Amino acid sequence: MSKTDANADRLIVLGIIAGAHGVRGDVRVRSFTEAPEDIFSYGPLLSDDRDVLLEAKSVKPAKDHYIVTPKAPRSKEDWDGLKGARLHVPRSRLPAPDDDEFYIEDLVGLDAVSRDGSAIGKVKAVHDFGAGDLLEIAPKNQGEPSFFVPFTMQDVPEVHFAAGQVVVLDAASWADRSDPREEDKGD
């Protein structure tokens, strides 16, 4: 079974609820998809718990979001209470990537290895804190903290889905760096 097949049921975030629009039950949605309008083409949008959160009856584009009239009505207060809720679809609903492409989410769970094949750890998550994608690597040695590696050709030159691996160069230098989420907290 390929990595893509193994991830078929994994939820992929496609957007968020931005709050109510007016008082008639419409909701504002921000899309994260490459073509923003595609968010509504993958079927019902699910909550973190896999419950149907939103199914669009009609959609109107706005400045940086969409105004959606849902099939299942909710009150203005309900939508405002859901502001920031992530909208997901199962990975299996997304179109297959081209042969030389993949979904960034498909990297999660791959083994991280050095150029000579030595085990480093596993890709725990992929984050983007604003400066590009970072692979969060859970080290092979239990108890050691996760570390971040930029997902660039320089730092991660090879991805081998058939083998279930990503090649990480100079993992030791990245493991010694601080967590980028901690840098803004100060002393």
C-alpha positions in Angstrom: 0.0 0.0 0.0 1.4 3.4 -0.9 1.7 6.3 1.4 -1.1 8.1 -0.5 -3.4 5.1 0.0 -2.6 5.0 3.7 -3.7 8.6 4.0 -7.0 8.3 2.1 -9.0 8.8 5.3 -6.9 11.5 6.8 -8.7 14.9 7.2 -7.2 17.7 5.2 -7.9 21.3 6.2 -9.3 23.3 3.2 -10.5 26.5 5.0 -12.0 28.1 8.1 -15.2 29.6 9.2 -14.8 33.4 9.5 -18.1 34.0 11.3 -21.7 34.9 10.5 -22.7 37.1 7.6 -25.8 39.0 8.4 -28.7 37.7 10.4 -30.3 35.2 7.9 -28.0 32.3 8.6 -25.3 32.9 6.0 -21.6 32.3 6.9 -18.3 33.7 5.8 -15.7 31.1 4.7 -12.0 31.6 4.0 -10.5 29.1 1.6 -6.9 27.7 1.7 -7.2 25.9 -1.6 -5.0 26.9 -4.5 -8.1 27.9 -6.5 -10.1 29.3 -3.6 -13.5 28.4 -5.1 -12.5 24.8 -5.2 -13.2 24.4 -1.5 -16.9 23.9 -2.3 -16.3 21.2 -5.0 -15.1 18.4 -2.6 -18.5 17.8 -1.0 -19.6 18.6 2.6 -17.0 20.3 4.8 -16.3 18.5 8.0 -15.4 19.5 11.6 -12.3 18.2 13.4 -14.6 15.4 14.7 -15.7 14.4 11.1 -19.2 15.8 11.6 -20.7 17.7 8.6 -20.1 21.3 9.5 -21.1 23.0 6.2 -22.6 22.0 2.9 -23.1 24.9 0.6 -26.5 25.7 -1.0 -25.1 28.8 -2.7 -21.8 30.7 -2.7 -20.9 34.3 -3.4 -17.4 35.6 -3.6 -16.4 38.5 -1.3 -13.1 40.4 -0.9 -11.0 37.8 0.9 -13.7 35.1 1.6 -16.9 33.6 0.4 -20.4 34.2 1.7 -22.2 30.8 1.9 -25.8 30.0 2.3 -25.7 26.6 3.9 -28.1 23.7 3.2 -28.6 23.2 6.9 -29.4 26.5 8.5 -27.8 27.8 11.7 -28.3 31.0 13.6 -26.0 34.0 13.5 -24.9 33.2 17.0 -24.1 29.6 16.0 -21.9 30.7 13.1 -20.2 33.4 15.2 -19.5 30.7 17.9 -17.8 28.6 15.2 -15.5 31.4 14.0 -12.1 29.9 13.4 -13.4 26.3 13.1 -11.4 24.4 10.5 -13.2 22.9 7.5 -11.9 19.5 6.4 -12.4 16.9 3.8 -11.0 13.3 3.7 -7.8 13.1 1.7 -9.6 10.6 -0.6 -11.9 13.4 -1.9 -9.0 15.4 -3.4 -7.9 14.8 -6.9 -4.9 12.6 -7.5 -1.7 14.6 -7.8 0.3 14.4 -11.0 3.2 11.9 -11.1 5.8 14.5 -10.1 3.6 16.1 -7.5 2.2 15.3 -4.0 0.1 16.8 -1.3 2.3 18.3 1.5 0.1 16.4 4.0 1.3 13.1 2.5 4.7 13.7 4.1 3.3 13.1 7.6 4.3 9.6 8.8 7.3 9.2 6.4 10.6 8.1 7.9 13.3 10.8 8.0 16.7 9.4 7.1 20.1 10.7 6.4 21.7 10.5 2.9 23.3 7.1 3.9 19.9 5.8 5.0 20.5 6.0 8.8 17.2 6.6 10.7 16.7 10.1 12.1 13.0 9.9 13.0 9.6 10.4 11.5 7.8 13.3 10.0 5.3 14.2 12.7 3.7 17.2 11.0 4.2 19.9 8.4 3.8 23.5 9.6 4.0 26.9 8.0 4.5 29.7 10.5 4.7 32.3 7.7 8.2 31.7 6.2 7.5 28.4 4.3 6.9 24.8 5.1 8.8 23.2 8.0 8.9 19.4 8.7 8.5 18.6 12.3 10.7 15.6 12.9 10.0 13.3 15.9 13.5 11.8 16.7 14.0 8.0 16.7 15.2 8.3 20.3 12.1 8.5 22.5 12.2 11.4 24.9 14.1 13.7 22.7 12.2 16.8 21.6 10.9 17.2 18.1 12.8 19.5 15.8 12.0 21.5 12.6 13.7 21.3 9.2 12.9 23.6 6.4 11.2 21.8 3.6 13.5 23.0 0.9 15.6 21.2 -1.8 18.7 22.2 0.1 17.6 20.6 3.4 15.3 17.8 2.2 16.6 17.0 -1.3 14.7 13.7 -1.8 11.2 12.3 -1.1 10.7 8.6 -1.7 7.0 7.7 -1.2 7.5 4.1 -2.4 10.1 3.6 0.4 8.2 5.8 2.8 11.2 8.2 3.4 12.4 11.7 3.2 16.1 12.4 3.1 17.2 15.1 5.6 20.6 16.6 5.3 22.4 17.8 8.4 19.6 16.9 10.8 21.9 17.3 13.8 22.3 21.0 13.3 18.5 21.5 13.1 17.9 19.3 16.1 20.1 21.8 18.1 18.0 24.8 17.2 15.1 26.1 19.3 11.4 25.6 18.5 10.2 28.5 16.3 7.0 28.7 18.3 9.0 29.5 21.4 11.1 32.4 19.9 8.2 34.9 20.2 7.5 34.2 23.9 10.6 36.0 25.3 11.9 35.6 28.8 
